[in-house]
Amino acid sequence: MAPLDLLVHAIQPAAGHGAWHGGPTPIGALRGVAADEAWWRPAPRRKSIWMLTLHIAYWKYAIRRVLDGSGRGGFPRGPSNWPPPPDRADAARWAEDVALLKQEHARLVEAVAALPPGRLGRRPPSSRRWTYGDLVIGIALHDAYHTGQVQLVKRLYRERRSLGR
């Protein structure tokens, strides 16, 4: 498998295969998550699934814009890095934000697949430190890290509910 194919596979495993770490992708982790579950926070200063979803979407957006050379733009939710969820659980808004993640994910996969292989070891004009390859590997690891958090918050929420709290 060519290096770019491996990188695309790290971000978007083939149908029927889990991510390299044995778990779901961020999108897979959100299957079956309702707005009230996504909105819930395990503690006042902890992140909700909704907050993590928007954060993951933002970084897919940011890396994709570096990879495809489109530069700065405007992420649809603000502030960009950690946009807050709405003040209450809202199924329609949750569906919109999940759709935003799916859209940014698909656009990132396209950008990685279109990256010229010779560029992997080069730095984008906007980076003094990271190469294009570093950015692609970094976003795959970012997905794995935050997907683990989503899975943990789901488990905490569901255990809390099963205990009647």
VMD Tcl script that builds the backbone (N, CA, C; Angstrom):
set m [mol new atoms 495]
animate dup $m
set s [atomselect $m all]
$s set {name element resname resid chain x y z} {
  {N N MET 1 A 0.858 -1.176 0.000}
  {CA C MET 1 A 0.000 0.000 0.000}
  {C C MET 1 A 0.899 1.231 0.000}
  {N N ALA 2 A 0.567 2.196 -0.837}
  {CA C ALA 2 A 1.346 3.429 -0.946}
  {C C ALA 2 A 1.184 4.268 0.327}
  {N N PRO 3 A 2.192 5.083 0.657}
  {CA C PRO 3 A 2.107 5.894 1.877}
  {C C PRO 3 A 0.835 6.734 1.978}
  {N N LEU 4 A 0.424 7.369 0.879}
  {CA C LEU 4 A -0.799 8.175 0.949}
  {C C LEU 4 A -2.020 7.308 1.218}
  {N N ASP 5 A -2.061 6.127 0.639}
  {CA C ASP 5 A -3.180 5.210 0.903}
  {C C ASP 5 A -3.225 4.832 2.378}
  {N N LEU 6 A -2.058 4.612 2.968}
  {CA C LEU 6 A -1.998 4.298 4.396}
  {C C LEU 6 A -2.519 5.457 5.239}
  {N N LEU 7 A -2.156 6.669 4.852}
  {CA C LEU 7 A -2.607 7.835 5.599}
  {C C LEU 7 A -4.117 8.022 5.474}
  {N N VAL 8 A -4.645 7.841 4.273}
  {CA C VAL 8 A -6.100 7.929 4.087}
  {C C VAL 8 A -6.773 6.854 4.928}
  {N N HIS 9 A -6.225 5.659 4.923}
  {CA C HIS 9 A -6.803 4.553 5.698}
  {C C HIS 9 A -6.762 4.846 7.202}
  {N N ALA 10 A -5.753 5.557 7.662}
  {CA C ALA 10 A -5.666 5.898 9.090}
  {C C ALA 10 A -6.786 6.854 9.497}
  {N N ILE 11 A -7.213 7.696 8.572}
  {CA C ILE 11 A -8.282 8.645 8.841}
  {C C ILE 11 A -9.652 8.036 8.549}
  {N N GLN 12 A -9.725 7.241 7.476}
  {CA C GLN 12 A -10.989 6.630 7.067}
  {C C GLN 12 A -10.747 5.162 6.732}
  {N N PRO 13 A -10.875 4.288 7.745}
  {CA C PRO 13 A -10.692 2.850 7.473}
  {C C PRO 13 A -11.698 2.354 6.437}
  {N N ALA 14 A -11.331 1.306 5.739}
  {CA C ALA 14 A -12.234 0.708 4.751}
  {C C ALA 14 A -13.524 0.264 5.435}
  {N N ALA 15 A -14.588 0.233 4.675}
  {CA C ALA 15 A -15.889 -0.182 5.206}
  {C C ALA 15 A -15.762 -1.543 5.879}
  {N N GLY 16 A -16.350 -1.642 7.069}
  {CA C GLY 16 A -16.312 -2.900 7.804}
  {C C GLY 16 A -15.085 -3.079 8.686}
  {N N HIS 17 A -14.172 -2.121 8.654}
  {CA C HIS 17 A -12.968 -2.197 9.477}
  {C C HIS 17 A -12.989 -1.057 10.496}
  {N N GLY 18 A -12.557 -1.329 11.695}
  {CA C GLY 18 A -12.445 -0.282 12.708}
  {C C GLY 18 A -11.186 0.524 12.480}
  {N N ALA 19 A -11.026 1.545 13.266}
  {CA C ALA 19 A -9.807 2.345 13.214}
  {C C ALA 19 A -8.636 1.503 13.722}
  {N N TRP 20 A -7.429 1.962 13.480}
  {CA C TRP 20 A -6.229 1.190 13.818}
  {C C TRP 20 A -6.158 0.850 15.287}
  {N N HIS 21 A -6.722 1.674 16.149}
  {CA C HIS 21 A -6.634 1.443 17.586}
  {C C HIS 21 A -7.688 0.463 18.080}
  {N N GLY 22 A -8.471 -0.083 17.144}
  {CA C GLY 22 A -9.458 -1.089 17.521}
  {C C GLY 22 A -10.823 -0.519 17.832}
  {N N GLY 23 A -10.926 0.782 17.835}
  {CA C GLY 23 A -12.202 1.408 18.151}
  {C C GLY 23 A -12.804 2.076 16.937}
  {N N PRO 24 A -13.897 2.772 17.164}
  {CA C PRO 24 A -14.568 3.448 16.053}
  {C C PRO 24 A -13.842 4.726 15.654}
  {N N THR 25 A -14.233 5.251 14.536}
  {CA C THR 25 A -13.799 6.591 14.139}
  {C C THR 25 A -14.670 7.576 14.914}
  {N N PRO 26 A -14.359 8.869 14.878}
  {CA C PRO 26 A -15.231 9.826 15.580}
  {C C PRO 26 A -16.691 9.732 15.108}
  {N N ILE 27 A -16.887 9.588 13.826}
  {CA C ILE 27 A -18.247 9.501 13.296}
  {C C ILE 27 A -18.919 8.219 13.778}
  {N N GLY 28 A -18.193 7.123 13.764}
  {CA C GLY 28 A -18.745 5.863 14.256}
  {C C GLY 28 A -19.103 5.926 15.727}
  {N N ALA 29 A -18.308 6.646 16.500}
  {CA C ALA 29 A -18.569 6.770 17.940}
  {C C ALA 29 A -19.857 7.534 18.221}
  {N N LEU 30 A -20.298 8.347 17.272}
  {CA C LEU 30 A -21.510 9.149 17.467}
  {C C LEU 30 A -22.791 8.436 17.064}
  {N N ARG 31 A -22.658 7.276 16.419}
  {CA C ARG 31 A -23.865 6.539 16.031}
  {C C ARG 31 A -24.699 6.225 17.257}
  {N N GLY 32 A -25.971 6.578 17.190}
  {CA C GLY 32 A -26.888 6.286 18.291}
  {C C GLY 32 A -26.841 7.260 19.441}
  {N N VAL 33 A -26.006 8.290 19.363}
  {CA C VAL 33 A -25.929 9.287 20.430}
  {C C VAL 33 A -27.009 10.340 20.180}
  {N N ALA 34 A -27.921 10.474 21.112}
  {CA C ALA 34 A -28.997 11.463 21.013}
  {C C ALA 34 A -28.510 12.810 21.546}
  {N N ALA 35 A -29.261 13.843 21.260}
  {CA C ALA 35 A -28.876 15.202 21.656}
  {C C ALA 35 A -28.683 15.338 23.158}
  {N N ASP 36 A -29.555 14.726 23.964}
  {CA C ASP 36 A -29.411 14.869 25.419}
  {C C ASP 36 A -28.134 14.210 25.916}
  {N N GLU 37 A -27.767 13.099 25.327}
  {CA C GLU 37 A -26.516 12.425 25.691}
  {C C GLU 37 A -25.312 13.246 25.229}
  {N N ALA 38 A -25.382 13.794 24.040}
  {CA C ALA 38 A -24.280 14.600 23.508}
  {C C ALA 38 A -24.078 15.872 24.318}
  {N N TRP 39 A -25.157 16.429 24.826}
  {CA C TRP 39 A -25.118 17.699 25.545}
  {C C TRP 39 A -24.622 17.539 26.982}
  {N N TRP 40 A -24.849 16.374 27.575}
  {CA C TRP 40 A -24.510 16.112 28.977}
  {C C TRP 40 A -23.010 16.219 29.227}
  {N N ARG 41 A -22.661 16.798 30.379}
  {CA C ARG 41 A -21.256 16.900 30.794}
  {C C ARG 41 A -21.072 16.112 32.084}
  {N N PRO 42 A -20.005 15.319 32.173}
  {CA C PRO 42 A -19.784 14.506 33.375}
  {C C PRO 42 A -19.493 15.327 34.632}
  {N N ALA 43 A -19.015 16.536 34.459}
  {CA C ALA 43 A -18.730 17.447 35.581}
  {C C ALA 43 A -18.680 18.858 34.995}
  {N N PRO 44 A -18.819 19.871 35.840}
  {CA C PRO 44 A -18.894 21.244 35.323}
  {C C PRO 44 A -17.750 21.673 34.398}
  {N N ARG 45 A -16.536 21.271 34.678}
  {CA C ARG 45 A -15.411 21.712 33.844}
  {C C ARG 45 A -14.955 20.650 32.857}
  {N N ARG 46 A -15.770 19.665 32.598}
  {CA C ARG 46 A -15.444 18.596 31.656}
  {C C ARG 46 A -16.171 18.810 30.336}
  {N N LYS 47 A -15.648 18.234 29.294}
  {CA C LYS 47 A -16.225 18.397 27.962}
  {C C LYS 47 A -17.381 17.418 27.741}
  {N N SER 48 A -18.341 17.878 26.964}
  {CA C SER 48 A -19.444 17.025 26.543}
  {C C SER 48 A -19.093 16.387 25.202}
  {N N ILE 49 A -19.853 15.387 24.815}
  {CA C ILE 49 A -19.678 14.781 23.491}
  {C C ILE 49 A -19.899 15.838 22.415}
  {N N TRP 50 A -20.852 16.711 22.631}
  {CA C TRP 50 A -21.135 17.774 21.662}
  {C C TRP 50 A -19.923 18.676 21.486}
  {N N MET 51 A -19.321 19.083 22.599}
  {CA C MET 51 A -18.136 19.944 22.532}
  {C C MET 51 A -16.993 19.233 21.809}
  {N N LEU 52 A -16.806 17.966 22.120}
  {CA C LEU 52 A -15.747 17.188 21.461}
  {C C LEU 52 A -16.022 17.050 19.969}
  {N N THR 53 A -17.273 16.852 19.607}
  {CA C THR 53 A -17.645 16.723 18.195}
  {C C THR 53 A -17.276 17.976 17.418}
  {N N LEU 54 A -17.608 19.132 17.961}
  {CA C LEU 54 A -17.291 20.385 17.272}
  {C C LEU 54 A -15.791 20.636 17.220}
  {N N HIS 55 A -15.085 20.275 18.276}
  {CA C HIS 55 A -13.632 20.425 18.307}
  {C C HIS 55 A -12.971 19.533 17.245}
  {N N ILE 56 A -13.424 18.297 17.147}
  {CA C ILE 56 A -12.891 17.371 16.135}
  {C C ILE 56 A -13.174 17.922 14.736}
  {N N ALA 57 A -14.391 18.403 14.516}
  {CA C ALA 57 A -14.754 18.964 13.207}
  {C C ALA 57 A -13.864 20.159 12.867}
  {N N TYR 58 A -13.619 21.026 13.861}
  {CA C TYR 58 A -12.788 22.196 13.608}
  {C C TYR 58 A -11.381 21.798 13.158}
  {N N TRP 59 A -10.765 20.846 13.844}
  {CA C TRP 59 A -9.398 20.493 13.485}
  {C C TRP 59 A -9.315 19.773 12.151}
  {N N LYS 60 A -10.345 19.024 11.781}
  {CA C LYS 60 A -10.381 18.436 10.432}
  {C C LYS 60 A -10.425 19.565 9.400}
  {N N TYR 61 A -11.251 20.569 9.687}
  {CA C TYR 61 A -11.366 21.747 8.832}
  {C C TYR 61 A -10.012 22.464 8.719}
  {N N ALA 62 A -9.375 22.732 9.857}
  {CA C ALA 62 A -8.123 23.493 9.874}
  {C C ALA 62 A -7.011 22.765 9.120}
  {N N ILE 63 A -6.861 21.466 9.359}
  {CA C ILE 63 A -5.803 20.705 8.678}
  {C C ILE 63 A -6.098 20.601 7.189}
  {N N ARG 64 A -7.353 20.363 6.843}
  {CA C ARG 64 A -7.720 20.270 5.428}
  {C C ARG 64 A -7.372 21.551 4.685}
  {N N ARG 65 A -7.600 22.685 5.304}
  {CA C ARG 65 A -7.313 23.958 4.639}
  {C C ARG 65 A -5.808 24.158 4.424}
  {N N VAL 66 A -4.984 23.618 5.304}
  {CA C VAL 66 A -3.534 23.670 5.089}
  {C C VAL 66 A -3.158 22.713 3.961}
  {N N LEU 67 A -3.722 21.513 3.992}
  {CA C LEU 67 A -3.369 20.509 2.986}
  {C C LEU 67 A -3.761 20.939 1.579}
  {N N ASP 68 A -4.954 21.517 1.426}
  {CA C ASP 68 A -5.408 21.881 0.077}
  {C C ASP 68 A -5.010 23.298 -0.319}
  {N N GLY 69 A -4.330 24.006 0.589}
  {CA C GLY 69 A -3.833 25.339 0.269}
  {C C GLY 69 A -4.879 26.439 0.285}
  {N N SER 70 A -6.056 26.144 0.819}
  {CA C SER 70 A -7.112 27.163 0.799}
  {C C SER 70 A -6.935 28.201 1.900}
  {N N GLY 71 A -5.981 27.998 2.797}
  {CA C GLY 71 A -5.663 29.004 3.802}
  {C C GLY 71 A -6.778 29.245 4.797}
  {N N ARG 72 A -6.736 30.414 5.398}
  {CA C ARG 72 A -7.718 30.746 6.434}
  {C C ARG 72 A -9.087 30.978 5.838}
  {N N GLY 73 A -10.049 30.674 6.642}
  {CA C GLY 73 A -11.436 30.888 6.240}
  {C C GLY 73 A -12.252 31.081 7.486}
  {N N GLY 74 A -13.473 30.692 7.430}
  {CA C GLY 74 A -14.340 30.839 8.585}
  {C C GLY 74 A -15.045 29.534 8.898}
  {N N PHE 75 A -14.681 28.922 10.002}
  {CA C PHE 75 A -15.377 27.719 10.455}
  {C C PHE 75 A -16.800 28.134 10.820}
  {N N PRO 76 A -17.794 27.319 10.453}
  {CA C PRO 76 A -19.184 27.724 10.660}
  {C C PRO 76 A -19.627 27.917 12.110}
  {N N ARG 77 A -18.868 27.432 13.046}
  {CA C ARG 77 A -19.222 27.604 14.463}
  {C C ARG 77 A -18.082 28.337 15.151}
  {N N GLY 78 A -18.415 29.156 16.127}
  {CA C GLY 78 A -17.383 29.911 16.809}
  {C C GLY 78 A -17.595 29.917 18.310}
  {N N PRO 79 A -16.566 30.200 19.080}
  {CA C PRO 79 A -15.194 30.333 18.603}
  {C C PRO 79 A -14.707 29.022 18.002}
  {N N SER 80 A -13.804 29.130 17.084}
  {CA C SER 80 A -13.447 27.994 16.237}
  {C C SER 80 A -13.026 26.730 16.971}
  {N N ASN 81 A -12.042 26.795 17.834}
  {CA C ASN 81 A -11.453 25.588 18.402}
  {C C ASN 81 A -12.389 24.838 19.349}
  {N N TRP 82 A -13.075 25.506 20.216}
  {CA C TRP 82 A -13.997 24.870 21.174}
  {C C TRP 82 A -15.345 25.589 21.154}
  {N N PRO 83 A -16.084 25.504 20.052}
  {CA C PRO 83 A -17.387 26.164 20.033}
  {C C PRO 83 A -18.302 25.558 21.089}
  {N N PRO 84 A -19.060 26.382 21.778}
  {CA C PRO 84 A -19.960 25.838 22.796}
  {C C PRO 84 A -21.190 25.191 22.167}
  {N N PRO 85 A -21.725 24.182 22.833}
  {CA C PRO 85 A -22.996 23.632 22.366}
  {C C PRO 85 A -24.110 24.619 22.705}
  {N N PRO 86 A -25.309 24.376 22.221}
  {CA C PRO 86 A -26.412 25.274 22.590}
  {C C PRO 86 A -26.691 25.206 24.092}
  {N N ASP 87 A -27.529 26.093 24.569}
  {CA C ASP 87 A -27.847 26.163 25.994}
  {C C ASP 87 A -28.646 24.960 26.499}
  {N N ARG 88 A -29.256 24.241 25.593}
  {CA C ARG 88 A -30.005 23.039 25.975}
  {C C ARG 88 A -29.880 22.029 24.842}
  {N N ALA 89 A -30.174 20.786 25.155}
  {CA C ALA 89 A -30.129 19.734 24.134}
  {C C ALA 89 A -31.194 20.017 23.077}
  {N N ASP 90 A -30.796 19.951 21.822}
  {CA C ASP 90 A -31.694 20.246 20.711}
  {C C ASP 90 A -31.371 19.258 19.594}
  {N N ALA 91 A -32.305 18.388 19.288}
  {CA C ALA 91 A -32.058 17.311 18.315}
  {C C ALA 91 A -31.702 17.848 16.931}
  {N N ALA 92 A -32.370 18.905 16.493}
  {CA C ALA 92 A -32.089 19.458 15.165}
  {C C ALA 92 A -30.682 20.056 15.111}
  {N N ARG 93 A -30.296 20.793 16.148}
  {CA C ARG 93 A -28.943 21.377 16.176}
  {C C ARG 93 A -27.884 20.289 16.287}
  {N N TRP 94 A -28.175 19.239 17.060}
  {CA C TRP 94 A -27.237 18.124 17.174}
  {C C TRP 94 A -27.036 17.480 15.806}
  {N N ALA 95 A -28.124 17.246 15.087}
  {CA C ALA 95 A -28.027 16.648 13.748}
  {C C ALA 95 A -27.203 17.530 12.817}
  {N N GLU 96 A -27.361 18.839 12.916}
  {CA C GLU 96 A -26.572 19.767 12.096}
  {C C GLU 96 A -25.087 19.668 12.425}
  {N N ASP 97 A -24.765 19.574 13.706}
  {CA C ASP 97 A -23.358 19.521 14.096}
  {C C ASP 97 A -22.712 18.182 13.755}
  {N N VAL 98 A -23.465 17.103 13.837}
  {CA C VAL 98 A -22.952 15.803 13.385}
  {C C VAL 98 A -22.727 15.853 11.872}
  {N N ALA 99 A -23.663 16.481 11.142}
  {CA C ALA 99 A -23.504 16.627 9.690}
  {C C ALA 99 A -22.270 17.468 9.361}
  {N N LEU 100 A -22.008 18.501 10.165}
  {CA C LEU 100 A -20.812 19.320 9.973}
  {C C LEU 100 A -19.555 18.466 10.134}
  {N N LEU 101 A -19.517 17.627 11.160}
  {CA C LEU 101 A -18.366 16.736 11.343}
  {C C LEU 101 A -18.218 15.808 10.145}
  {N N LYS 102 A -19.308 15.217 9.696}
  {CA C LYS 102 A -19.247 14.304 8.539}
  {C C LYS 102 A -18.737 15.027 7.292}
  {N N GLN 103 A -19.210 16.255 7.086}
  {CA C GLN 103 A -18.783 17.033 5.928}
  {C C GLN 103 A -17.291 17.345 6.006}
  {N N GLU 104 A -16.838 17.805 7.158}
  {CA C GLU 104 A -15.415 18.134 7.296}
  {C C GLU 104 A -14.545 16.889 7.195}
  {N N HIS 105 A -15.045 15.776 7.703}
  {CA C HIS 105 A -14.303 14.520 7.591}
  {C C HIS 105 A -14.136 14.132 6.119}
  {N N ALA 106 A -15.233 14.171 5.357}
  {CA C ALA 106 A -15.172 13.802 3.938}
  {C C ALA 106 A -14.232 14.724 3.173}
  {N N ARG 107 A -14.282 16.004 3.480}
  {CA C ARG 107 A -13.413 16.970 2.796}
  {C C ARG 107 A -11.937 16.734 3.155}
  {N N LEU 108 A -11.680 16.358 4.405}
  {CA C LEU 108 A -10.309 16.046 4.809}
  {C C LEU 108 A -9.797 14.816 4.077}
  {N N VAL 109 A -10.611 13.772 4.012}
  {CA C VAL 109 A -10.210 12.548 3.307}
  {C C VAL 109 A -9.878 12.868 1.851}
  {N N GLU 110 A -10.692 13.687 1.211}
  {CA C GLU 110 A -10.420 14.090 -0.177}
  {C C GLU 110 A -9.097 14.846 -0.284}
  {N N ALA 111 A -8.842 15.746 0.648}
  {CA C ALA 111 A -7.605 16.535 0.613}
  {C C ALA 111 A -6.377 15.654 0.802}
  {N N VAL 112 A -6.475 14.680 1.712}
  {CA C VAL 112 A -5.339 13.779 1.933}
  {C C VAL 112 A -5.118 12.920 0.687}
  {N N ALA 113 A -6.179 12.400 0.113}
  {CA C ALA 113 A -6.062 11.553 -1.078}
  {C C ALA 113 A -5.476 12.322 -2.262}
  {N N ALA 114 A -5.722 13.624 -2.337}
  {CA C ALA 114 A -5.233 14.445 -3.444}
  {C C ALA 114 A -3.833 15.005 -3.215}
  {N N LEU 115 A -3.292 14.797 -2.031}
  {CA C LEU 115 A -1.968 15.343 -1.709}
  {C C LEU 115 A -0.898 14.667 -2.566}
  {N N PRO 116 A -0.063 15.427 -3.255}
  {CA C PRO 116 A 1.026 14.804 -4.010}
  {C C PRO 116 A 1.987 14.089 -3.050}
  {N N PRO 117 A 2.328 12.832 -3.321}
  {CA C PRO 117 A 3.176 12.071 -2.394}
  {C C PRO 117 A 4.495 12.756 -2.064}
  {N N GLY 118 A 5.076 13.465 -3.007}
  {CA C GLY 118 A 6.339 14.141 -2.770}
  {C C GLY 118 A 6.251 15.285 -1.775}
  {N N ARG 119 A 5.047 15.694 -1.438}
  {CA C ARG 119 A 4.860 16.805 -0.517}
  {C C ARG 119 A 4.877 16.356 0.944}
  {N N LEU 120 A 4.736 15.065 1.206}
  {CA C LEU 120 A 4.602 14.581 2.584}
  {C C LEU 120 A 5.733 15.035 3.502}
  {N N GLY 121 A 6.950 15.068 2.999}
  {CA C GLY 121 A 8.091 15.457 3.813}
  {C C GLY 121 A 8.375 16.949 3.828}
  {N N ARG 122 A 7.584 17.724 3.079}
  {CA C ARG 122 A 7.790 19.173 3.023}
  {C C ARG 122 A 6.867 19.904 3.990}
  {N N ARG 123 A 7.297 21.097 4.367}
  {CA C ARG 123 A 6.471 21.935 5.247}
  {C C ARG 123 A 5.574 22.843 4.412}
  {N N PRO 124 A 4.334 22.986 4.842}
  {CA C PRO 124 A 3.485 23.976 4.168}
  {C C PRO 124 A 4.014 25.377 4.441}
  {N N PRO 125 A 3.691 26.340 3.598}
  {CA C PRO 125 A 4.178 27.707 3.808}
  {C C PRO 125 A 3.810 28.273 5.185}
  {N N SER 126 A 2.708 27.812 5.750}
  {CA C SER 126 A 2.246 28.343 7.040}
  {C C SER 126 A 2.899 27.674 8.252}
  {N N SER 127 A 3.804 26.720 8.023}
  {CA C SER 127 A 4.374 25.965 9.142}
  {C C SER 127 A 5.890 26.041 9.152}
  {N N ARG 128 A 6.432 26.331 10.311}
  {CA C ARG 128 A 7.891 26.316 10.466}
  {C C ARG 128 A 8.364 24.977 11.009}
  {N N ARG 129 A 7.415 24.190 11.527}
  {CA C ARG 129 A 7.812 22.989 12.243}
  {C C ARG 129 A 7.277 21.698 11.632}
  {N N TRP 130 A 6.006 21.674 11.234}
  {CA C TRP 130 A 5.349 20.432 10.846}
  {C C TRP 130 A 5.276 20.274 9.334}
  {N N THR 131 A 5.520 19.039 8.878}
  {CA C THR 131 A 5.388 18.736 7.457}
  {C C THR 131 A 3.935 18.362 7.155}
  {N N TYR 132 A 3.632 18.253 5.872}
  {CA C TYR 132 A 2.304 17.798 5.472}
  {C C TYR 132 A 2.026 16.410 6.063}
  {N N GLY 133 A 3.024 15.542 6.016}
  {CA C GLY 133 A 2.865 14.202 6.591}
  {C C GLY 133 A 2.611 14.250 8.085}
  {N N ASP 134 A 3.332 15.122 8.793}
  {CA C ASP 134 A 3.100 15.284 10.234}
  {C C ASP 134 A 1.652 15.694 10.510}
  {N N LEU 135 A 1.132 16.605 9.707}
  {CA C LEU 135 A -0.233 17.089 9.910}
  {C C LEU 135 A -1.260 15.975 9.702}
  {N N VAL 136 A -1.037 15.150 8.688}
  {CA C VAL 136 A -1.978 14.056 8.428}
  {C C VAL 136 A -1.925 13.024 9.552}
  {N N ILE 137 A -0.729 12.654 9.954}
  {CA C ILE 137 A -0.607 11.706 11.073}
  {C C ILE 137 A -1.182 12.329 12.345}
  {N N GLY 138 A -0.917 13.597 12.553}
  {CA C GLY 138 A -1.422 14.286 13.732}
  {C C GLY 138 A -2.944 14.295 13.804}
  {N N ILE 139 A -3.619 14.530 12.678}
  {CA C ILE 139 A -5.076 14.573 12.711}
  {C C ILE 139 A -5.647 13.175 12.940}
  {N N ALA 140 A -4.975 12.152 12.448}
  {CA C ALA 140 A -5.424 10.778 12.726}
  {C C ALA 140 A -5.298 10.476 14.217}
  {N N LEU 141 A -4.198 10.893 14.825}
  {CA C LEU 141 A -4.010 10.678 16.264}
  {C C LEU 141 A -4.981 11.535 17.086}
  {N N HIS 142 A -5.231 12.737 16.623}
  {CA C HIS 142 A -6.205 13.617 17.272}
  {C C HIS 142 A -7.575 12.943 17.292}
  {N N ASP 143 A -7.965 12.362 16.168}
  {CA C ASP 143 A -9.227 11.622 16.097}
  {C C ASP 143 A -9.259 10.490 17.118}
  {N N ALA 144 A -8.182 9.708 17.179}
  {CA C ALA 144 A -8.144 8.568 18.098}
  {C C ALA 144 A -8.264 9.033 19.553}
  {N N TYR 145 A -7.549 10.071 19.895}
  {CA C TYR 145 A -7.561 10.593 21.262}
  {C C TYR 145 A -8.965 11.047 21.658}
  {N N HIS 146 A -9.560 11.887 20.834}
  {CA C HIS 146 A -10.868 12.429 21.193}
  {C C HIS 146 A -11.995 11.406 21.031}
  {N N THR 147 A -11.824 10.449 20.143}
  {CA C THR 147 A -12.819 9.380 20.046}
  {C C THR 147 A -12.834 8.574 21.334}
  {N N GLY 148 A -11.668 8.362 21.915}
  {CA C GLY 148 A -11.605 7.689 23.213}
  {C C GLY 148 A -12.352 8.477 24.281}
  {N N GLN 149 A -12.230 9.794 24.245}
  {CA C GLN 149 A -12.970 10.617 25.201}
  {C C GLN 149 A -14.483 10.503 24.972}
  {N N VAL 150 A -14.899 10.526 23.724}
  {CA C VAL 150 A -16.329 10.375 23.411}
  {C C VAL 150 A -16.827 9.046 23.968}
  {N N GLN 151 A -16.071 7.987 23.747}
  {CA C GLN 151 A -16.485 6.666 24.233}
  {C C GLN 151 A -16.590 6.654 25.761}
  {N N LEU 152 A -15.678 7.305 26.439}
  {CA C LEU 152 A -15.711 7.363 27.900}
  {C C LEU 152 A -16.930 8.142 28.387}
  {N N VAL 153 A -17.201 9.295 27.781}
  {CA C VAL 153 A -18.357 10.097 28.204}
  {C C VAL 153 A -19.649 9.329 27.932}
  {N N LYS 154 A -19.714 8.613 26.811}
  {CA C LYS 154 A -20.899 7.786 26.539}
  {C C LYS 154 A -21.096 6.756 27.649}
  {N N ARG 155 A -20.022 6.095 28.030}
  {CA C ARG 155 A -20.116 5.077 29.080}
  {C C ARG 155 A -20.552 5.695 30.409}
  {N N LEU 156 A -19.977 6.836 30.767}
  {CA C LEU 156 A -20.355 7.510 32.008}
  {C C LEU 156 A -21.831 7.906 31.987}
  {N N TYR 157 A -22.285 8.454 30.881}
  {CA C TYR 157 A -23.684 8.870 30.751}
  {C C TYR 157 A -24.619 7.663 30.882}
  {N N ARG 158 A -24.286 6.597 30.196}
  {CA C ARG 158 A -25.161 5.421 30.198}
  {C C ARG 158 A -25.154 4.703 31.543}
  {N N GLU 159 A -24.018 4.669 32.210}
  {CA C GLU 159 A -23.974 4.079 33.559}
  {C C GLU 159 A -24.775 4.925 34.534}
  {N N ARG 160 A -24.663 6.222 34.421}
  {CA C ARG 160 A -25.423 7.138 35.277}
  {C C ARG 160 A -26.920 6.912 35.087}
  {N N ARG 161 A -27.333 6.784 33.834}
  {CA C ARG 161 A -28.754 6.559 33.556}
  {C C ARG 161 A -29.228 5.204 34.058}
  {N N SER 162 A -28.381 4.186 33.938}
  {CA C SER 162 A -28.782 2.853 34.388}
  {C C SER 162 A -28.916 2.809 35.920}
  {N N LEU 163 A -28.237 3.722 36.606}
  {CA C LEU 163 A -28.338 3.803 38.054}
  {C C LEU 163 A -29.487 4.716 38.489}
  {N N GLY 164 A -30.176 5.302 37.507}
  {CA C GLY 164 A -31.322 6.150 37.816}
  {C C GLY 164 A -30.977 7.541 38.263}
  {N N ARG 165 A -29.819 8.036 37.907}
  {CA C ARG 165 A -29.420 9.400 38.314}
  {C C ARG 165 A -29.666 10.392 37.222}
}
mol reanalyze $m
mol bondsrecalc $m
mol representation Tube
mol addrep $m
